[in-house]
Amino acid sequence: VTVAEYMREALTNPAQGYYTRRGGIGESGDFITSPEISQVFGELIGIWYISEWMAMGKPSSFQLVELGPGRGTLTEDILRVFHQLASVLSKCDVSVHLVEVSPKLSEIQARMLTGGKVQPNPEDSPAYMEGISKTGIPIFWYRGIQDVPPGYSFYLAHEFFDALPIHKFQRTEKGWREVLVDIDPEVPEQLRFVLSPSSTPATENFIQPEETRDHVEVCPEAGAIVQRLACRIEKDGGAALVADYGHDGTKTDTFRGFRNHKLHDVLSAPGTADLTADVDFSYLRKMTQERTTTLGPIKQREFLKNMGIDLRLQVLLQNSHDTATREQLLHSYDMLMNPEKMGDCFNFFAMLPHQRVVHPDKKDKPESKSPLPPVAGFNELLMK
């Protein structure tokens, strides 16, 4: 089977898939994500969306759409910021739309975000579940992004693309070959990697003619989702923020497994470990097909610094009176910002409508238009 089929089975098989069965996020699980480390992470992302909403002239409503929301921690932190800045958003109609395939995770999200105040929807409705957040914002759950209603939307994909199935390719003397997963004939209960004997449909379709690397990972599903986001942003407005492990088309072999916070052999005991591969942001950029402007990828520590994390940390330290809390704050800041930890391996990437960064009529009368506000995070956030 292709690596993509193997990954899809190992992660989302209805009976034995890793995400469908358990999905180990957090201290006790197999991996830990930024929002689980510090509330500041989600708060700054919430501020990013508000800053973009203001820069775009404060539309009367927006949807916050999160892809693969984990336990709902990030959405909860963002909603807290929206609540704290309720006076700013008072005339805006906000709703939350979560794209989640795992029944187990959607239950956890519902408990965290609504305190369990949710109801299942009839089969024929696009959302399979809906509820009201603790701060009174309507929340809807969907199986796919195509089910989310159109409209002005802010999209969020935090550690979402890295779990989508990848195809792996190797350059050989006979041209490109796809890396496949096979049973080892010597040891029948073990799996091994092999090269396809000839080129496969994936080698024909997914390798860019200008490719210079010898080993390439391509995630067609990520490409399809980015195309869909780009079409929506072009048509309805809004923005997308992607935060993930990744590179800008430079890395080769990044496919790996995690179990109990340790690296795990991707081919052993499928379904018991999280499988992941770095996101190729150069591929995402190509897949927008220039329907949107893209910014980044920039390193997580740069993005958070631009968003004012240092100021936020100072405020939290001043307000915390016990040593344990202060230590926790400093420890989580270090996890997020230290280049050796998450600071450098995580990247932020944004998709915005072209008119957000270039005035449509700039060419004709350059002097008549006021300058567009810079995009926070990718430039320093202007503190007002």
C-alpha positions in Angstrom: 0.0 0.0 0.0 1.1 3.6 -0.4 2.3 5.5 2.7 -0.8 7.6 2.4 -3.1 4.6 2.6 -1.1 3.2 5.5 -1.3 6.5 7.4 -5.0 6.9 6.7 -5.7 3.4 8.1 -3.4 3.7 11.1 -4.9 7.1 12.1 -8.6 7.0 11.1 -9.6 3.3 10.7 -13.1 3.3 12.3 -12.3 0.4 14.7 -8.5 0.5 15.3 -7.4 4.0 14.1 -5.3 6.0 16.5 -7.5 9.1 16.4 -10.8 7.3 16.4 -9.8 5.1 19.3 -7.9 7.4 21.6 -6.2 10.5 20.2 -3.6 11.0 23.0 -3.2 14.8 23.4 -1.8 16.4 26.5 0.6 15.4 29.3 -0.9 11.9 29.6 -1.1 11.3 25.9 1.4 10.8 23.1 2.1 14.4 22.1 1.4 17.8 23.6 0.3 20.9 21.7 1.0 24.6 22.2 -2.5 25.5 23.5 -2.2 22.7 26.1 1.1 24.3 27.3 -0.1 27.9 27.7 -3.3 29.9 27.5 -1.2 32.8 26.0 -0.8 30.9 22.7 -4.6 30.9 22.0 -5.1 34.4 23.4 -2.6 35.8 20.9 -4.3 33.9 18.1 -7.6 35.4 19.2 -6.1 38.8 19.1 -4.8 38.1 15.6 -8.3 37.4 14.3 -9.7 40.6 15.9 -6.9 42.6 14.5 -7.6 41.2 11.0 -11.3 41.8 11.5 -10.6 45.4 12.3 -8.2 45.8 9.4 -10.8 44.6 7.1 -13.3 47.2 8.1 -15.2 45.3 10.9 -17.6 43.1 8.9 -21.0 42.6 10.6 -20.4 38.9 11.2 -17.7 36.3 11.1 -17.4 32.5 11.5 -14.4 31.1 13.4 -13.7 27.7 11.6 -11.2 25.4 13.3 -10.0 22.3 11.5 -9.2 19.4 13.8 -9.7 21.2 17.1 -8.1 18.6 19.4 -9.6 18.9 22.8 -11.0 22.4 22.1 -8.4 24.2 24.3 -7.4 26.6 21.5 -11.0 27.5 20.6 -11.7 28.0 24.4 -8.7 30.4 24.7 -9.8 32.3 21.6 -13.4 32.6 22.9 -12.1 34.0 26.2 -10.4 36.8 24.3 -13.5 37.5 22.2 -15.5 37.6 25.5 -12.9 40.0 27.1 -13.1 42.2 24.1 -16.9 42.0 23.8 -17.1 45.8 23.7 -15.0 45.8 20.5 -17.1 42.9 18.9 -20.4 44.1 20.3 -22.0 44.8 16.9 -20.5 41.6 15.3 -22.3 38.3 15.0 -19.8 35.6 15.9 -20.3 31.8 15.4 -17.9 28.9 15.8 -17.6 26.0 13.4 -15.5 22.9 14.2 -14.5 20.4 11.6 -13.9 17.1 13.6 -14.1 13.5 12.4 -13.5 11.8 15.7 -16.6 11.1 17.8 -14.5 10.8 20.9 -12.8 14.2 20.4 -16.0 16.0 19.5 -17.5 14.9 22.9 -14.4 16.2 24.7 -14.7 19.5 22.8 -18.4 19.8 23.6 -17.8 19.3 27.3 -15.0 21.9 27.3 -16.7 24.5 25.2 -20.3 24.2 26.2 -20.2 22.3 29.5 -22.1 19.6 27.7 -25.0 21.8 26.4 -25.2 20.2 22.9 -27.7 18.4 20.8 -27.2 16.0 17.9 -28.7 17.1 14.6 -30.8 15.1 12.1 -28.9 13.0 9.5 -29.6 15.4 6.6 -28.3 18.6 8.3 -24.8 19.7 7.4 -23.7 20.0 11.1 -24.0 16.7 13.0 -24.1 18.5 16.4 -24.6 22.0 17.8 -24.5 23.9 21.1 -23.9 27.2 22.8 -20.5 28.2 24.3 -20.3 29.2 27.9 -20.1 32.8 26.7 -23.2 32.4 24.6 -21.7 31.9 21.1 -23.3 29.3 18.8 -21.0 26.3 18.0 -21.5 23.7 15.2 -19.7 20.5 14.4 -19.0 19.1 10.9 -17.3 16.1 9.3 -15.8 18.0 6.5 -14.9 21.6 5.5 -17.3 21.4 2.5 -20.2 21.2 5.1 -19.3 24.5 6.7 -21.7 27.2 5.4 -20.2 29.9 3.2 -19.7 33.4 4.5 -17.0 35.7 5.9 -14.8 33.3 7.9 -11.5 33.1 9.8 -10.0 29.6 9.5 -7.6 28.0 11.9 -5.5 24.9 11.3 -3.2 24.3 14.2 -1.3 21.0 14.0 -3.9 19.8 11.5 -2.0 19.4 8.2 0.8 17.4 9.8 -1.5 14.4 10.4 -2.9 14.2 6.9 -1.7 11.2 4.8 1.4 11.8 2.7 2.8 10.0 -0.4 6.6 9.5 -0.3 8.8 9.5 -3.4 12.4 8.6 -4.1 14.4 9.6 -7.1 16.2 6.6 -8.7 18.3 6.1 -11.8 15.1 5.0 -13.6 13.2 8.1 -12.5 10.8 8.8 -9.6 9.5 5.8 -7.7 6.9 5.8 -4.9 7.8 4.5 -1.5 5.3 1.8 -0.4 4.6 -0.2 2.7 4.8 -4.0 2.4 4.9 -7.1 4.5 8.5 -8.3 5.2 8.7 -11.8 3.6 11.5 -12.8 6.1 9.4 -11.8 9.1 5.7 -12.0 8.2 4.5 -10.0 11.2 6.7 -7.1 10.4 6.3 -4.3 7.8 9.0 -2.7 5.6 9.4 0.1 3.1 9.8 -0.9 -0.6 10.1 1.1 -3.8 7.4 0.7 -6.5 8.7 -1.3 -9.5 7.6 1.4 -11.9 6.1 4.8 -11.7 2.6 5.1 -10.0 -0.3 7.5 -10.7 0.9 9.5 -7.7 4.5 9.8 -9.2 2.9 11.1 -12.4 0.7 13.6 -10.7 2.3 14.9 -7.6 6.0 15.5 -8.4 6.7 19.1 -9.6 8.8 19.1 -12.8 11.2 21.6 -11.2 11.8 19.4 -8.1 15.5 19.3 -7.1 15.3 17.0 -4.0 15.9 13.3 -4.1 13.3 12.4 -1.6 9.9 14.1 -1.5 6.8 13.9 0.6 3.5 15.2 -0.9 0.2 15.6 0.9 -2.6 15.8 -1.8 -5.3 16.1 0.9 -3.6 19.2 2.3 -3.5 20.6 -1.3 -7.2 20.0 -1.8 -8.1 21.7 1.5 -5.9 24.7 0.8 -7.5 25.1 -2.6 -10.9 25.0 -0.9 -9.9 27.6 1.7 -8.4 29.8 -1.0 -11.6 29.7 -3.1 -13.7 30.6 0.0 -11.4 33.4 1.1 -11.4 34.8 -2.4 -15.2 34.7 -2.7 -16.4 35.5 0.9 -13.4 37.2 2.5 -11.7 36.4 5.8 -8.3 34.8 6.5 -6.7 31.5 7.3 -4.0 31.0 9.8 -1.9 27.7 9.7 0.4 26.8 12.5 2.4 23.6 12.2 5.7 21.8 12.1 7.1 22.4 8.6 9.6 23.7 6.1 9.5 25.8 2.9 10.2 23.0 0.4 13.6 22.1 1.7 13.3 19.0 3.8 13.1 15.4 2.5 12.2 12.6 5.0 10.1 13.8 7.9 7.6 10.9 8.4 7.7 9.9 12.1 5.7 8.4 14.9 5.1 9.5 18.5 4.0 7.4 21.4 4.2 8.4 25.1 6.1 11.6 24.0 8.9 9.5 22.4 9.7 8.8 18.8 8.2 5.6 17.7 8.9 3.4 14.6 6.2 4.3 12.1 5.8 0.7 10.9 5.5 -1.0 14.2 2.1 -1.5 15.9 0.0 0.7 13.6 -2.9 2.4 15.3 -1.1 2.8 18.6 1.0 5.8 17.8 0.5 9.3 16.3 2.0 9.5 12.8 3.0 12.8 11.4 5.1 14.5 8.7 6.3 18.1 8.4 4.1 20.4 6.4 5.6 21.6 3.1 4.5 25.3 3.1 5.9 25.8 -0.4 3.4 23.2 -1.6 0.6 24.9 0.3 1.5 28.2 -1.3 1.5 26.6 -4.8 -1.9 25.1 -4.1 -3.6 28.5 -3.4 -3.1 29.0 -7.1 -2.6 32.7 -6.4 -6.3 33.1 -5.4 -5.1 34.6 -2.1 -2.0 36.4 -0.8 0.2 34.2 1.4 2.4 35.3 4.2 5.1 33.2 5.9 6.0 30.6 6.9 7.7 32.4 9.8 9.0 30.8 13.0 6.6 30.5 15.9 8.8 32.6 18.2 8.9 35.5 15.7 5.1 35.4 15.2 4.4 35.3 19.0 7.0 38.0 19.6 5.3 40.2 17.0 2.0 39.5 18.6 3.2 40.9 22.0 3.8 37.7 24.0 6.5 39.4 26.1 4.1 42.1 27.2 1.4 39.5 27.9 3.8 37.4 30.0 4.8 40.5 32.1 1.1 41.2 32.9 0.5 37.5 33.8 3.6 37.4 36.0 2.5 40.7 37.8 -0.9 39.2 38.4 0.2 35.9 39.8 1.1 35.7 43.4 2.3 32.2 44.0 5.7 30.8 42.9 4.3 27.7 41.3 2.1 29.7 38.9 5.0 32.0 38.0 7.3 29.0 37.3 4.6 27.4 35.2 4.3 30.7 33.2 8.0 30.9 32.6 8.3 27.2 31.7 5.5 27.4 29.2 7.0 30.6 27.7 10.3 28.8 27.3 8.6 25.8 25.6 6.8 28.1 23.1 9.7 30.4 22.4 13.0 28.5 22.9 14.5 27.8 19.4 15.6 24.3 20.8 12.0 23.5 21.7 8.9 24.7 19.8 10.2 28.2 18.9 11.9 27.2 15.6 10.3 24.0 14.5 6.8 25.5 14.5 5.8 27.9 11.7 2.9 30.3 11.1 1.5 30.8 7.6 -1.4 33.0 6.6 -3.8 33.2 3.6 -5.5 36.6 3.0 -7.6 38.2 0.3 -5.3 40.1 -2.2 -7.0 43.4 -1.4 -5.9 43.1 2.3 -2.3 43.8 1.3 -2.6 45.6 -2.0 -5.2 48.3 -2.8 -7.2 47.2 -5.8 -6.8 50.8 -7.4 -3.3 51.5 -6.0 -2.0 51.5 -9.6 -4.0 54.4 -10.8 -3.9 56.9 -7.9 -1.1 55.8 -5.5 -1.4 59.0 -3.3 -5.2 58.9 -2.7 -5.4 55.8 -0.5 -4.5 55.6 3.1 -1.9 52.8 3.7 -3.2 49.4 4.6 -2.6 48.4 8.2 0.3 45.8 8.5 -0.7 42.2 9.2 -0.1 41.4 12.8 2.2 38.6 13.7 4.0 38.8 10.4 4.8 42.4 11.3 4.9 43.9 14.8 1.5 44.2 16.3 0.7 47.9 16.7 -0.3 48.5 20.3 -3.2 51.0 20.5 
